[in-house]
Structure formats: structure tokens, C-alpha cells
């Protein structure tokens, strides 16, 4: 079961999906495109625990974290 974690000002929301389920996979990819289009940064955590930024949806990633653009001033 893959997980997409979306961070925002209220905390986080987790969306789990089965990569074997075509409908769930389409929704997950749509969520990825929507969030990155809104300016969220996407990072994938690998099996070893390493984290890497990603610009493309990876249906094999076990965990993808989305965090909003940081605003400072």
C-alpha cells in the first residue's frame, strides 16, 4: 500500500492507495499533479529512509510527502 502525505497549516492528510488498482492509481497521479501544480514540493522516501525531491509521479514509491512552499519575509 502506497501513501501520499500532504502537509499544510492544519497538519497532515494521508492518502493510501493500491498501485495495482488502476482507478486508485489514476487518482493518486491526479493528486500529485494538482498539488505540484499548486506549488507543493514532492519528496519520495526510499526503502533505506533516504529522501529525494521528485518532479514526476512514481507509482512504485511507497511514500510521497508533499509540503507547501515556504514563505518568509
Helices and strands as residue ranges (DSSP letters): E 2-8, E 11-17, H 22-37, E 41-45, E 51-54, E 63-67
